[in-house]
């Protein structure tokens, strides 16, 4: 399962959690935009309809990735890119 808001420390502060959530949103939106421009109008409409009808479910991201594996691929690529960029900015 993909967790785009995953933190590495269970004792993360509220500020760190907010930051992680914001980064997760940015990653998700980037993958979303890439996916939508790669699909035709009817496929994009179906994708948006799926999101609208499932966004409130606990398993939203998992369900979305299962239904749209190409979106999952883009999302994983965006997550890896962000991790790489963060590693360059914040060394171990």
C-alpha positions in Angstrom: 0.0 0.0 0.0 1.2 3.5 -0.8 1.4 6.0 2.0 2.4 9.4 0.6 2.3 11.0 4.1 4.6 8.4 5.7 6.9 9.8 8.4 10.0 8.0 9.6 9.5 8.8 13.2 6.4 7.9 15.2 7.1 10.9 17.5 6.8 13.5 14.7 5.6 16.9 15.8 2.3 18.4 14.5 4.4 20.7 12.3 6.3 17.8 10.8 3.0 16.0 10.2 1.5 19.0 8.5 4.6 19.4 6.4 4.5 15.7 5.4 0.8 16.0 4.6 1.5 19.1 2.4 4.3 17.2 0.6 2.0 14.2 0.1 -0.6 16.5 -1.4 1.9 18.0 -3.8 3.1 14.6 -4.9 -0.4 13.4 -5.4 -1.4 16.5 -7.4 1.7 16.2 -9.6 0.9 12.5 -10.4 -2.7 13.4 -10.9 -1.9 16.1 -13.5 0.5 13.9 -15.3 -2.1 11.1 -15.5 -4.9 13.3 -16.7 -2.9 14.8 -19.5 -1.9 11.3 -20.7 -5.5 10.1 -21.0 -8.2 11.0 -23.4 -11.3 13.0 -22.3 -13.5 10.0 -21.5 -10.8 8.2 -19.6 -10.0 11.4 -17.6 -13.7 11.8 -16.9 -14.0 8.2 -15.6 -10.9 8.7 -13.5 -12.3 11.9 -12.0 -15.6 10.2 -11.3 -13.8 7.4 -9.5 -12.0 10.0 -7.3 -15.2 11.9 -6.5 -17.0 8.7 -5.5 -14.2 7.2 -3.4 -12.2 10.1 -2.0 -13.9 9.8 1.4 -13.2 6.1 1.9 -10.4 4.9 4.2 -9.0 2.8 1.3 -9.1 5.6 -1.3 -5.5 5.6 -2.4 -5.2 1.8 -2.4 -8.5 1.5 -4.4 -7.4 4.2 -6.8 -4.0 2.5 -7.5 -5.7 -0.8 -7.9 -8.2 0.6 -10.4 -5.6 2.7 -12.2 -2.2 1.0 -12.2 -0.7 3.6 -14.5 -1.6 6.3 -12.0 0.1 4.2 -9.3 3.2 4.1 -11.4 3.3 7.9 -11.8 2.6 8.3 -8.1 5.5 6.0 -7.2 7.8 7.9 -9.6 6.8 11.2 -8.1 7.4 9.8 -4.6 10.9 8.6 -5.5 11.7 11.9 -7.1 10.7 13.8 -4.0 12.8 11.4 -1.8 15.8 11.9 -4.0 15.4 15.7 -3.9 14.9 15.7 -0.2 18.0 13.5 0.3 20.0 16.1 -1.6 18.7 19.0 0.5 18.7 17.2 3.9 21.7 14.9 4.2 21.6 12.0 6.7 
